[in-house]
Amino acid sequence: MKINQLITRREMLVAGLTSVSGLLLSGCSKRLPPTYGNILRMGDNLTYATHRALLPGQSLVREYSQKDISSFPAIGTTNPCDPNMPRYSETYRRLQSGSFADWRLSVEGRVARPGSYTLADLKQFPSRTQITRHTCEEGWSAIAEWTGVPLRRVLDVARILPT
């Protein structure tokens, strides 16, 4: 008995991506067995590459509206410069007391233009605002408005090398 079945483009794409990811995972590392972190990293890379190929120019995260912003503070957050907290940081307290003037973001490695950026330097870059969900590994989540310089802008200035 022969059954005719239509295969949709989506089914074909899913089957193809599944096959390719299986091949990539099987031969991606010389070490046996690959570490859990390496497998997750490869999965992330495949996800990002597929997303960029299928949905160019679209955000990787869902964005929400102002009305979706959580009305409560995020649970589990602490002030890292509070000496009564278990993760007390003298460095953070010192930076905060100086309005983070001494803080630096260092970009180095496989870039054509390594550099170090102060908070004031970063504020000169165009920023982006988005409303997204932050899901913490400790079990809480909140939707909030986040504003800052996209890392992509800093990396464009540093000119990532193809290697």
DRENRO-424096 format. One line per field, with one value per residue: x, y, z of N, C-alpha, C, O, CB in turn; residue number from 1. Coordinates in Angstrom, 3 decimals. Atoms other than C-alpha are relative to their C-alpha. Last residue first. Glycine has a CB too. Layout:
n_xx [X  ...]
n_yy [Y  ...]
n_zz [Z  ...]
ca_xx [X  ...]
ca_yy [Y  ...]
ca_zz [Z  ...]
c_xx [X  ...]
c_yy [Y  ...]
c_zz [Z  ...]
o_xx [X  ...]
o_yy [Y  ...]
o_zz [Z  ...]
cb_xx [X  ...]
cb_yy [Y  ...]
cb_zz [Z  ...]
resi [NUM  ...]
END
This chain:
n_xx [-0.428  0.752  -0.702  -0.292  -0.211  -1.218  -1.113  -0.209  -0.789  -1.370  -0.572  -0.349  -1.379  -0.101  -0.694  -1.449  -0.598  -1.455  -0.554  -0.422  -0.022  0.699  -0.016  0.905  1.424  0.379  -0.220  -1.208  0.269  -1.252  0.059  -0.148  0.694  0.945  0.893  1.248  0.542  1.468  0.543  -0.090  1.185  1.129  -0.215  0.247  1.448  0.578  1.049  0.568  0.208  0.268  -0.224  -0.989  0.584  0.063  0.027  -1.310  0.277  -1.155  0.325  -0.389  0.377  -1.192  -0.963  -0.546  0.922  -0.575  -0.238  1.259  0.410  -0.953  0.264  1.236  -0.280  -0.668  -1.138  -0.520  -0.844  -1.044  0.411  0.779  -0.897  0.504  -0.875  -1.315  -0.908  -0.691  -1.032  -1.348  -0.306  -0.504  -1.448  -0.710  0.282  0.329  -1.096  -0.446  0.995  -0.102  0.434  1.302  0.093  1.310  0.870  0.020  -0.588  0.963  0.457  -1.000  0.669  1.429  0.249  -0.468  0.877  1.282  -0.233  -0.232  1.236  0.918  -0.520  0.236  1.435  0.261  -0.529  0.925  1.225  -0.261  -0.049  1.368  0.531  -0.019  1.187  1.151  0.053  -0.957  -1.064  -0.426  -1.396  -0.781  -0.297  -0.924  -1.317  -0.528  -0.494  -1.252  -1.055  -0.260  -0.781  -1.343  -0.717  -0.271  -1.029  -1.257  -0.418  -0.411  -1.346  -0.036  -0.974  -0.593  -0.051  -0.564  0.634  -0.817  0.843]
n_yy [1.211  1.178  0.663  1.412  0.745  0.810  -0.934  -0.576  0.954  -0.035  -1.310  -0.001  0.477  1.386  0.110  0.058  -0.927  -0.021  -0.798  -1.363  -0.751  -1.277  -0.689  -1.132  0.296  0.261  1.414  0.305  1.215  0.543  0.797  1.446  0.575  1.070  0.341  0.631  1.050  0.028  0.863  -0.748  -0.862  0.810  0.360  -1.225  -0.135  -0.415  -1.012  -0.010  -1.260  0.214  -1.196  -0.850  -1.229  0.063  1.330  0.434  0.825  0.287  1.180  0.113  1.273  0.836  -0.699  0.942  -0.048  -0.915  -1.262  -0.719  -0.520  -1.045  -1.145  -0.621  -0.625  -1.274  -0.304  -1.352  -0.279  1.018  0.992  1.043  0.943  0.126  -0.760  0.601  -1.104  -0.537  -0.969  0.546  0.745  1.345  0.077  0.324  -1.052  0.559  -0.107  1.325  0.557  -0.634  -1.397  -0.220  -1.304  -0.629  0.133  1.371  0.225  0.102  -1.301  -1.060  -1.226  0.031  0.380  -1.079  -1.163  0.299  0.011  -1.370  -0.768  0.464  -0.476  -1.448  -0.178  0.353  -1.078  -1.133  0.383  -0.062  -1.400  -0.488  -0.458  -1.464  -0.596  0.858  0.620  1.111  -0.096  -1.355  -0.172  1.234  0.420  -0.951  0.163  1.292  -0.182  -0.752  0.843  1.063  -0.580  -0.333  1.260  0.583  -0.813  0.287  1.347  -0.048  -0.573  -1.453  -0.510  -1.275  -0.976  -1.266  -1.186  -1.205  -1.176]
n_zz [-0.702  0.465  1.097  -0.234  1.264  -0.212  -0.119  1.345  0.778  -0.522  0.360  1.433  0.100  0.454  1.282  0.000  0.946  -0.076  1.095  -0.329  1.247  -0.004  1.287  0.119  -0.072  -1.385  -0.291  -0.755  -0.754  -0.525  -1.232  0.131  -1.147  0.314  -1.105  0.419  -0.864  0.035  1.050  1.262  0.096  0.465  1.415  0.786  0.063  -1.272  0.036  -1.339  -0.713  -1.431  -0.802  0.670  0.541  1.463  0.620  0.494  1.177  0.849  0.793  1.412  0.625  0.179  0.858  0.989  1.148  0.983  -0.707  -0.163  1.310  0.376  -0.868  0.469  1.301  -0.287  0.850  -0.182  1.172  0.200  0.988  -0.674  -0.686  -1.364  -0.896  -0.215  0.226  -1.170  0.319  -0.053  -1.223  0.239  0.208  -1.235  -0.976  -1.316  -0.958  -0.430  -0.924  -1.316  -0.054  -0.601  -0.638  0.119  -1.160  -0.480  -1.312  -1.087  -0.478  -0.085  -0.414  0.284  1.395  0.874  -0.178  0.648  1.453  0.467  -0.151  1.039  1.282  0.092  0.205  1.394  0.824  -0.091  0.710  1.440  0.428  -0.002  -1.278  -0.112  0.599  -0.232  -1.311  0.006  -0.981  -0.294  0.407  -0.028  -1.364  -0.621  0.613  -0.433  -1.370  0.014  0.565  -0.963  -1.089  0.479  0.218  -1.316  -0.650  0.686  -0.393  -1.399  -0.052  0.083  -0.966  0.371  -1.092  0.470  -0.585  0.148  0.000]
ca_xx [39.714  37.730  39.124  36.665  36.851  37.198  34.703  32.306  32.813  31.647  28.544  27.802  27.872  24.659  25.052  22.512  18.903  16.842  13.119  11.937  10.182  11.071  12.238  13.182  14.573  18.251  19.190  17.662  15.140  15.336  12.338  12.633  11.739  14.240  16.267  19.261  22.281  24.360  27.958  29.098  27.859  30.457  33.276  31.839  31.692  35.351  36.505  39.751  40.916  42.071  41.755  42.122  40.374  41.237  42.225  41.300  38.309  38.688  35.683  36.945  35.751  37.678  34.881  32.337  30.534  33.570  31.676  30.342  33.830  34.984  31.853  32.259  35.888  34.985  32.589  30.148  28.738  27.431  25.608  26.236  29.058  26.519  28.570  27.119  23.548  21.453  18.904  17.143  13.682  13.363  11.379  7.639  5.396  6.860  6.828  4.089  2.276  5.414  5.348  7.364  10.278  10.901  14.565  16.772  15.887  15.110  17.445  17.781  15.150  16.046  19.813  20.240  18.071  19.940  23.328  22.136  20.641  23.689  26.009  23.847  23.848  27.626  27.938  25.649  27.728  30.944  29.580  28.611  32.129  32.828  33.516  36.030  38.302  38.800  35.662  33.091  32.612  29.437  27.878  28.158  26.613  23.715  23.258  23.101  20.479  18.322  18.645  17.539  14.582  13.460  13.817  11.889  9.115  8.948  8.891  5.902  6.072  2.965  2.354  1.248  0.720  1.459  0.000]
ca_yy [34.368  36.885  39.717  41.703  45.416  47.104  49.764  47.048  45.238  48.293  48.630  44.875  45.092  47.119  50.302  50.577  50.781  48.048  48.249  45.444  42.082  39.999  36.480  34.502  30.981  31.317  30.947  34.347  35.047  38.629  39.440  42.213  45.855  47.486  50.650  51.118  53.344  55.283  55.393  58.398  56.701  53.998  56.522  57.943  54.406  54.073  52.064  50.138  49.258  46.667  47.748  44.877  42.393  38.782  39.458  42.700  44.741  46.078  47.667  50.064  51.297  54.185  56.763  54.292  57.098  57.278  55.768  53.098  52.040  51.726  49.802  47.486  46.800  46.165  43.477  41.802  38.561  37.282  40.546  42.454  44.474  46.040  46.963  44.143  45.403  42.323  40.951  37.765  38.763  41.396  44.381  44.230  45.814  43.755  45.628  44.290  47.656  49.240  46.775  43.576  42.424  38.776  37.948  37.201  40.497  40.550  41.902  38.604  36.002  32.707  33.060  35.024  32.552  29.577  31.046  31.929  28.474  26.670  28.771  28.147  24.390  24.444  26.327  23.827  20.911  22.626  23.270  19.599  18.564  16.578  12.866  12.414  15.281  15.941  18.044  18.897  15.569  14.162  17.486  18.833  15.725  15.792  19.510  18.855  16.146  18.207  21.213  19.156  17.590  20.977  22.534  19.705  19.960  23.733  23.359  21.058  17.405  16.067  12.412  9.827  6.458  3.313  0.000]
ca_zz [12.082  10.061  12.215  14.300  13.545  16.957  15.816  14.622  17.943  19.866  17.680  17.921  21.722  21.507  23.546  26.290  27.323  28.961  29.670  31.901  31.859  34.886  35.597  38.658  38.977  39.807  36.141  35.592  32.864  31.668  29.518  26.959  26.451  24.151  24.059  21.778  22.185  19.675  20.909  22.977  26.168  25.548  25.805  29.064  30.498  29.618  26.612  26.155  22.695  20.221  16.574  14.108  16.396  17.235  20.846  22.556  23.676  27.220  28.869  31.526  34.945  36.538  36.061  37.488  39.370  41.703  44.646  42.262  41.219  44.849  45.862  42.839  43.769  47.418  46.232  48.583  47.204  50.531  51.310  54.533  52.912  50.490  47.396  45.272  45.818  45.484  43.091  44.089  42.967  40.251  41.442  40.887  38.252  35.420  32.112  29.809  29.498  28.025  25.113  24.691  22.552  21.813  21.523  18.532  16.887  13.191  10.520  8.694  9.586  7.905  7.617  10.863  12.765  11.316  12.229  15.748  16.383  14.986  17.154  20.217  19.579  19.170  22.464  24.193  22.907  23.966  27.460  27.939  27.046  23.917  24.538  23.092  22.140  18.433  18.365  15.766  14.093  15.614  16.533  13.014  11.491  13.928  13.288  9.540  9.928  12.258  9.977  6.988  8.795  10.103  6.656  5.005  7.589  7.063  3.281  3.605  2.782  1.107  1.769  -0.707  0.895  -1.090  0.000]
c_xx [-0.467  0.382  -0.744  0.678  0.480  0.371  1.316  1.167  0.225  0.888  1.458  0.652  0.479  1.476  0.022  0.556  1.507  0.510  1.501  0.493  0.316  0.117  -0.800  0.061  -0.955  -1.508  -0.387  0.096  1.300  -0.392  1.415  -0.095  0.011  -0.627  -0.917  -0.803  -1.303  -0.506  -1.523  -0.526  0.013  -1.268  -1.209  0.196  -0.370  -1.516  -0.487  -0.976  -0.577  -0.180  -0.341  0.350  1.110  -0.785  -0.043  -0.138  1.350  -0.422  1.153  -0.547  0.381  -0.295  1.249  0.976  0.530  -0.825  0.632  0.222  -1.276  -0.406  0.893  -0.305  -1.239  0.272  0.543  1.245  0.525  0.927  1.128  -0.454  -0.732  0.850  -0.534  0.932  1.411  0.845  0.611  1.091  1.440  0.394  0.419  1.495  0.731  -0.165  -0.461  1.103  0.405  -0.957  0.136  -0.362  -1.443  0.040  -1.335  -0.911  -0.077  0.718  -1.014  -0.616  0.997  -0.712  -1.483  -0.275  0.398  -0.935  -1.310  0.179  0.173  -1.296  -0.918  0.444  -0.361  -1.475  -0.252  0.457  -1.002  -1.247  0.239  -0.046  -1.407  -0.621  0.066  -0.144  -1.248  -0.024  0.898  1.192  0.598  1.472  0.900  0.391  1.026  1.380  0.542  0.545  1.350  1.137  0.340  0.880  1.435  0.799  0.376  1.152  1.350  0.486  0.520  1.443  0.062  0.961  0.674  -0.061  0.719  -0.771  0.884]
c_yy [0.006  -1.293  -1.261  -0.593  -1.444  -0.801  -0.762  0.976  0.479  -0.929  0.107  1.321  0.025  -0.384  -1.468  -0.088  -0.102  0.966  0.133  0.704  1.441  0.622  1.287  0.568  1.171  -0.131  -0.364  -1.491  -0.421  -1.203  -0.447  -0.670  -1.508  -0.499  -1.121  -0.316  -0.542  -1.162  0.135  -0.817  0.853  0.834  -0.741  -0.262  1.237  0.033  0.307  1.174  -0.211  1.345  -0.262  1.214  0.831  1.181  0.117  -1.378  -0.326  -0.914  -0.189  -1.289  0.013  -1.343  -0.854  0.653  -0.808  0.125  1.038  1.351  0.828  0.635  1.183  1.248  0.720  0.744  1.387  0.208  1.438  0.281  -0.987  -1.105  -1.106  -1.038  0.029  0.816  -0.528  1.180  0.531  0.987  -0.472  -0.649  -1.457  -0.025  -0.224  1.122  -0.489  0.042  -1.378  -0.633  0.527  1.481  0.242  1.333  0.682  -0.194  -1.470  -0.343  -0.064  1.314  1.154  1.318  0.098  -0.309  1.126  1.193  -0.246  0.052  1.413  0.796  -0.407  0.536  1.466  0.154  -0.281  1.149  1.145  -0.342  0.139  1.445  0.527  0.411  1.519  -0.237  -0.874  -0.740  -1.223  0.079  1.323  0.216  -1.226  -0.447  0.921  -0.256  -1.306  0.160  0.697  -0.886  -1.048  0.554  0.265  -1.285  -0.580  0.766  -0.356  -1.369  0.038  0.483  1.505  0.423  1.256  1.008  1.225  1.201  1.234]
c_zz [1.428  0.717  -0.428  -1.233  0.253  -1.246  0.153  0.017  -1.434  -0.828  0.460  -0.414  -1.452  -0.158  -0.407  -1.405  0.106  -1.065  0.232  -1.257  0.369  -1.380  0.129  -1.417  -0.087  0.179  1.426  0.260  0.658  0.847  0.361  1.371  -0.212  1.285  -0.467  1.258  -0.584  0.860  -0.032  -1.180  -1.259  -0.146  -0.549  -1.493  -0.819  -0.155  1.414  0.046  1.374  0.696  1.464  0.849  -0.620  -0.573  -1.511  -0.628  -0.628  -1.148  -0.957  -0.599  -1.479  -0.675  -0.269  -0.975  -1.187  -1.268  -0.929  0.674  0.112  -1.340  -0.379  0.822  -0.527  -1.304  0.331  -0.858  0.023  -1.179  -0.252  -0.954  0.750  0.733  1.434  0.897  0.277  -0.419  1.284  -0.362  -0.062  1.323  -0.211  -0.263  1.317  1.017  1.364  1.064  0.538  1.006  1.429  -0.043  0.412  0.719  -0.274  1.204  0.394  1.301  1.121  0.488  0.118  0.278  -0.349  -1.468  -0.944  0.095  -0.749  -1.518  -0.556  0.037  -1.146  -1.349  -0.121  -0.330  -1.486  -0.887  0.034  -0.804  -1.495  -0.512  -0.194  1.329  0.096  1.483  0.108  1.332  -0.077  0.927  0.365  -0.328  0.038  1.398  0.643  -0.560  0.556  1.410  0.038  -0.485  1.057  1.099  -0.441  -0.148  1.358  0.651  -0.627  0.471  1.425  0.029  -0.174  1.103  -0.515  1.141  -0.539  0.540  0.000]
o_xx [-0.196  -0.382  -1.416  0.235  1.673  1.499  2.339  1.961  1.249  2.018  2.309  1.588  1.657  2.266  0.509  -0.178  2.063  0.045  1.944  0.740  -0.341  1.127  -1.690  1.023  -2.166  -1.985  -0.526  -0.913  2.269  -1.100  2.170  -0.043  -0.632  -0.049  -1.451  -0.244  -1.848  0.028  -2.140  -0.862  -1.015  -2.097  -1.694  -0.564  -1.330  -2.035  -0.774  -0.623  -0.989  0.369  -1.435  1.465  2.264  -1.807  0.731  -1.234  2.066  -1.026  1.408  -0.613  0.286  0.624  1.883  1.179  0.277  -0.311  0.489  -0.400  -1.385  -0.409  0.442  -0.685  -1.147  0.163  -0.107  2.119  0.591  2.072  2.301  -1.014  -0.104  0.792  -0.036  1.984  1.738  1.171  -0.066  2.269  1.930  1.033  -0.219  1.922  0.559  0.618  -1.539  1.460  -0.148  -0.623  0.393  0.451  -2.378  0.581  -1.430  -1.225  -1.007  1.722  -1.481  -1.721  1.186  -1.689  -1.841  -0.571  -0.455  -1.596  -1.582  -0.386  -0.666  -1.821  -1.184  -0.285  -1.169  -1.829  -0.621  -0.363  -1.631  -1.524  -0.355  -0.922  -1.803  -1.491  0.816  0.858  -2.315  0.330  0.430  1.833  1.557  2.324  1.700  1.557  2.161  2.256  1.519  1.746  2.353  2.023  1.433  2.040  2.363  1.762  1.556  2.245  2.210  1.519  1.707  2.351  0.346  0.626  1.757  -1.102  1.936  -1.928  1.767]
o_yy [-0.939  -2.259  -1.880  -0.393  -1.744  -1.279  -0.376  1.003  0.161  -0.577  0.616  1.320  0.265  0.385  -2.305  -0.084  -0.141  0.945  0.545  0.082  2.034  0.455  1.403  0.344  0.952  -0.315  -1.544  -2.168  -0.763  -1.070  -0.933  -0.019  -2.026  -0.379  -1.097  -0.723  -0.003  -2.269  0.432  -0.257  1.425  0.572  -0.435  0.247  1.214  -0.092  -0.602  2.295  -1.311  2.361  0.081  1.729  0.747  1.008  0.876  -1.935  0.559  -1.963  0.652  -2.320  1.052  -2.123  -0.703  0.150  -0.468  0.535  2.239  2.340  1.895  1.858  2.327  2.276  1.858  1.969  2.400  -0.655  2.107  -0.170  -0.627  -2.112  -2.085  -2.220  0.790  0.313  -0.819  1.357  0.653  0.629  -0.849  -0.021  -2.380  -0.273  0.554  2.072  -0.125  -0.995  -1.836  -0.763  -0.239  2.314  -0.183  1.439  1.610  -1.330  -2.177  -1.055  0.981  1.687  1.691  1.651  0.546  0.597  1.741  1.549  0.405  0.922  1.888  1.188  0.396  1.291  1.839  0.614  0.620  1.783  1.450  0.287  1.003  1.808  0.902  -0.278  2.044  -0.514  -0.494  -1.917  -2.345  1.128  1.765  -0.542  -1.380  -0.355  0.519  -0.765  -1.296  0.005  0.104  -1.257  -1.032  0.164  -0.401  -1.508  -0.668  0.227  -0.960  -1.466  -0.192  -0.257  2.013  0.376  1.206  1.214  1.355  1.429  1.379]
o_zz [2.170  0.719  0.397  -2.364  0.202  -1.367  -0.414  -0.924  -2.038  -1.167  -0.269  -1.214  -1.718  -0.707  0.353  -2.393  1.203  -2.204  1.303  -2.290  1.225  -2.063  0.972  -2.152  -0.048  1.299  1.746  0.457  -0.019  1.845  -0.481  2.414  -1.125  2.365  -1.575  2.277  -1.547  0.807  0.990  -2.223  -1.622  -1.018  -1.639  -2.318  -1.590  -1.264  2.193  -0.319  1.743  0.268  1.912  0.766  -0.202  -1.238  -2.093  -0.684  -1.097  -0.925  -1.818  0.070  -2.132  -0.923  -1.314  -2.081  -2.342  -2.309  -0.698  0.285  -0.492  -1.477  -0.439  0.262  -0.988  -1.357  0.073  -0.934  -1.008  -1.181  -0.156  -0.521  1.154  0.393  2.264  1.293  1.427  -1.593  2.305  -0.355  -1.126  2.167  0.296  -1.391  2.256  1.036  1.834  1.624  1.538  2.183  2.357  -0.442  -0.268  1.819  -1.077  1.560  0.006  1.308  1.576  0.093  1.210  -0.393  -1.438  -2.247  -1.584  -0.880  -1.758  -2.180  -1.322  -1.004  -2.040  -1.992  -0.972  -1.416  -2.239  -1.551  -0.980  -1.825  -2.139  -1.297  -1.298  1.862  0.919  2.142  -0.373  1.401  -0.268  0.995  -0.268  0.133  0.960  1.782  0.898  0.140  1.304  1.631  0.435  0.285  1.622  1.230  0.018  0.585  1.697  0.828  0.015  1.133  1.658  0.409  -1.259  2.287  -1.097  1.766  -0.410  0.186  0.845]
cb_xx [1.506  0.209  1.442  -1.296  1.032  -0.196  -0.216  -1.284  -0.688  0.033  -0.837  -1.258  0.119  -0.767  1.453  0.475  -0.476  0.606  -0.690  1.105  -1.368  0.566  -0.576  0.349  -0.259  0.521  1.448  0.026  -0.576  0.822  -0.952  1.344  -1.479  0.695  -0.825  0.264  -0.233  -0.523  0.417  1.451  -0.096  -0.250  1.271  0.940  -0.604  0.552  -1.172  1.120  -0.902  1.154  -0.831  -0.521  -0.750  -0.640  -1.205  1.056  -0.966  1.145  -1.377  1.537  -1.522  0.648  0.408  -1.129  -0.237  1.377  0.904  -0.989  -0.210  1.437  0.219  -1.176  0.474  1.324  -0.392  0.320  -0.790  -0.639  -0.421  -1.210  0.875  -1.518  0.167  0.660  -0.355  0.872  -0.568  0.090  -0.968  1.201  0.762  -0.473  -1.490  1.094  0.514  0.489  -1.350  -0.282  -1.467  -0.019  0.504  -1.121  0.668  1.390  -0.698  -1.074  -0.579  0.664  -0.723  -0.639  0.505  1.495  0.044  -0.657  1.044  1.231  -0.423  -0.294  1.414  0.736  -0.782  0.457  1.505  -0.125  -0.620  1.139  1.084  -0.605  0.903  -0.761  -1.274  0.135  0.018  1.421  -0.577  -1.121  0.120  -0.586  -1.284  -0.623  -0.076  -0.934  -1.115  -0.202  -0.341  -1.264  -0.762  -0.082  -0.726  -1.315  -0.481  -0.105  -1.066  -1.159  0.010  -0.807  1.419  -1.092  0.757  -0.766  0.042  0.399  -0.957]
cb_yy [-0.144  -0.181  -0.346  -0.784  0.742  -0.957  0.950  0.716  -1.358  -0.408  1.145  -0.254  -1.423  -0.198  0.584  -1.172  1.450  -1.435  1.415  -0.011  -0.118  0.951  -0.902  1.087  -0.689  1.100  -0.358  0.772  -1.137  1.081  -1.240  -0.349  0.568  -1.160  1.247  -1.299  0.536  -0.134  -1.484  0.419  0.899  -1.159  -0.868  1.143  0.085  1.393  -0.464  0.117  0.903  -0.808  1.172  0.453  0.810  -1.322  -0.810  -0.021  0.736  -0.650  0.147  0.046  -0.266  -0.248  1.333  -0.634  1.457  -0.447  -0.234  -0.836  -1.152  -0.583  -0.382  -0.996  -1.060  -0.231  -0.090  0.264  -0.249  -1.340  0.680  0.616  0.746  -0.402  1.426  -0.213  1.245  -1.079  1.149  -1.163  -1.205  0.030  0.618  -1.354  0.086  -0.994  1.454  -0.776  -0.101  1.497  0.144  -0.517  1.123  -0.909  0.598  -0.434  0.861  -1.057  0.757  0.207  -0.214  -1.079  -1.423  0.239  0.492  -1.240  -1.086  0.593  0.056  -1.499  -0.543  0.742  -0.634  -1.433  0.185  0.477  -1.276  -0.947  0.736  -0.096  1.084  0.663  -0.526  -1.334  1.069  0.512  0.155  0.752  -0.178  -0.993  -0.286  1.393  0.269  -1.115  0.537  1.372  -0.389  -0.836  1.161  0.995  -0.861  -0.273  1.446  0.359  -1.034  0.483  1.407  0.635  -0.657  1.084  -0.569  0.533  -0.034  0.227  0.001]
cb_zz [-0.046  -1.482  0.413  0.342  -0.886  1.189  1.195  -0.500  -0.012  1.503  0.624  -0.858  0.575  -1.341  0.083  0.815  0.254  -0.195  -0.092  1.084  -0.787  1.090  -1.134  1.038  1.223  0.890  -0.240  1.321  -0.913  0.842  -0.168  -0.678  0.154  -0.758  0.479  -0.852  1.432  -1.470  0.230  -0.266  1.220  0.961  -0.162  0.463  1.423  0.450  -0.884  1.117  -0.788  0.668  -0.539  -1.366  1.105  -0.450  0.501  1.146  -1.032  0.824  -0.762  -0.150  0.165  1.340  0.646  -0.777  -0.429  -0.355  1.223  0.812  -0.993  -0.087  1.476  0.078  -1.023  0.780  -1.486  1.485  -1.300  -0.196  -1.314  0.674  0.963  0.011  -0.519  -1.314  0.910  0.679  -0.849  -0.896  0.189  -0.969  1.206  0.572  0.254  0.467  0.091  -1.193  -0.696  -0.112  -0.497  1.442  -0.944  0.576  1.255  0.349  1.047  -0.322  -1.121  -1.363  1.335  0.798  -0.261  0.208  1.456  0.634  -0.377  0.691  1.481  0.165  -0.241  1.126  1.138  -0.285  0.263  1.452  0.620  -0.377  0.756  1.417  0.618  -1.188  0.683  -0.758  1.110  -0.296  1.407  0.588  -1.445  -0.964  0.747  0.055  -1.500  -0.413  0.910  -0.649  -1.434  0.238  0.639  -1.130  -1.049  0.759  0.160  -1.496  -0.411  0.882  -0.598  1.149  -0.193  -0.239  1.243  -1.260  1.573  -1.489  1.212]
resi [163  162  161  160  159  158  157  156  155  154  153  152  151  150  149  148  147  146  145  144  143  142  141  140  139  138  137  136  135  134  133  132  131  130  129  128  127  126  125  124  123  122  121  120  119  118  117  116  115  114  113  112  111  110  109  108  107  106  105  104  103  102  101  100  99  98  97  96  95  94  93  92  91  90  89  88  87  86  85  84  83  82  81  80  79  78  77  76  75  74  73  72  71  70  69  68  67  66  65  64  63  62  61  60  59  58  57  56  55  54  53  52  51  50  49  48  47  46  45  44  43  42  41  40  39  38  37  36  35  34  33  32  31  30  29  28  27  26  25  24  23  22  21  20  19  18  17  16  15  14  13  12  11  10  9  8  7  6  5  4  3  2  1]
END
